[in-house]
Amino acid sequence: MGKNAKNKFIVYSTNPDFEEDSDQEDQETLAPDKQLLEVHLDKKNRGGKVAVVVKNFVGTDEDLKDLGKSLKAACGVGGSSKEGEIIIQGDKREKVMELLVKKGYKTKRVGS
């Protein structure tokens, strides 16, 4: 598989009552006040650059990307949103936490 290949596999079953488990993809987004987001400062595997990583978002990929886009725009930096994490380039942890609290999320500062 290439590095951009999805982890999708076709499953065949002879069981007439078989239902594919699709809970992961159709996960509903929890309300902001019901989520506790961890805000990490990450320095590893980034060529010496620092990034803020927001973890533990519970919701759809579309909502994750929308939140990531608004954080990147407010901080004026780049980043990405995938696999339940939002990555913001640079040491913008305080600003990211402030923005998340304004949006109604509970935040937890993790690490130094």
Secondary structure, 3 states (H helix, E strand, C coil): CCCCCCCCCCCCCCCCCCCCCCCCCCCCCCCHHHCEEEEEEECCCCCCCCEEEEECCCCCHHHHHHHHHHHHHHHCCCEEEECCEEEEECCCHHHHHHHHHHCCCEEEEECC
